Amino acid sequence: MIDDPVQAFESADARKVVDALWSSWPIVVTLGPAEVGMDESPDRLIDFIKTVQELCDAGLVTFEAFVVGPGGPQAIDAALTARGRALLGSRAPAPPATITQLAS
């Protein structure tokens, strides 16, 4: 278990997951190993599960459901939390532009 939430961003796998979620913000995504460039070997599938779980335990990532099935593990409707975005801060590029609606 990670004591300091900032440590959750330390591993290369965690950075891949965070980058994938940051690039889609504010849209939620279904995230699997293939979406973060991890191969489908059994060890890497376990690494993906551990990484997403550690990020979630640290309060940096949220998801609606986590499914492990024949298609591999998937975090359904995953996104960075407000805490995750705040801790990520200046380490990440600016999030993609969002569509806003002006009041009429």
N, C-alpha and C positions, 0 to 999 in steps of 0.2 A: 504494500500500500504506500502511496505517496503522501508524505507529511506536508510538504509545501506545494500548493497548487502550481506554482511557477515551474517546479520540477517536471510536471506533466508534459511541458513543451520541450523537454530536453532531448528526447530520443528522435532519431530520424523518422521512425514510423509515426510518432505522434505529430511531427511537423507535417508529414504527408496528409494525415487525416485533417488536421487543422487547416492546412492550405486548401484542401478540397472544399471544406465547409465555408471558409472565408471567401473563396472565389464565387460561391453560389449565394452568399448572403444577400438579401434576407429570405431567399427561397429555401425551403427545406428539401432535402434530397434523400434518396435511398442510396446508402453508401455500403459498398462491399470492397473486398480486397482489390479487385480489378480497377475500381475507380480511383484508388490511391497508388496504383503501380506496384502492388504486391503480387507476386506469383501465386499460383494455386497449390503449392506444395502443402502437405499437412502441417509442417512446422510454421510456415508463414500464415496459414489460416488461424492457427492458435495465436500467433503474434498479433494478428489483426484483432482478434477477440479480446486479448489482454489489453491492447492499446486503447481500444474504444472503452473498455470497462474502466481503465485507470483514468481516462479523461472524464468519463461520466462521474466516477467517484470523487474526483477533484472538483466537480461542479462546473466544468468548462465546456462540456458537450451534453446535449440532451437528445433523446430520440423517443419516438412514440412506442416502438417495439423493436426487439432484437430477435431475429429469427436465424436459427441454424438448421439448414435443411439440405436437400440434395444439391441445390444450387450454390451452396456455401453460406457463410455467415453474411447477414445484412442488417444494417441499422436502418430501420424504416423511419422516414421523416426526421432525419438527423439535422441538427443545426448547432452552431456555437451559442452558448448562453451569453447573457449580458456580462456576466463575470468573466467568461472566456474571452469575449471581445475586449473587455477592459484590461485584462492581464496581458493580452496579446499586444495591445497598445501600439507603440511605434515600431515594433518588430516586423509588422506586416505592412504590405503596401496598402494604399487606400482601398476600401471596399469598392466593388463595382457600383456605378451610378444606379440609383433606384428611380423608379417612376413615381412621381408625386402628382397629386391632383390639387390644383389651386381651388380655393373656396370660390363658389359662384354667388 
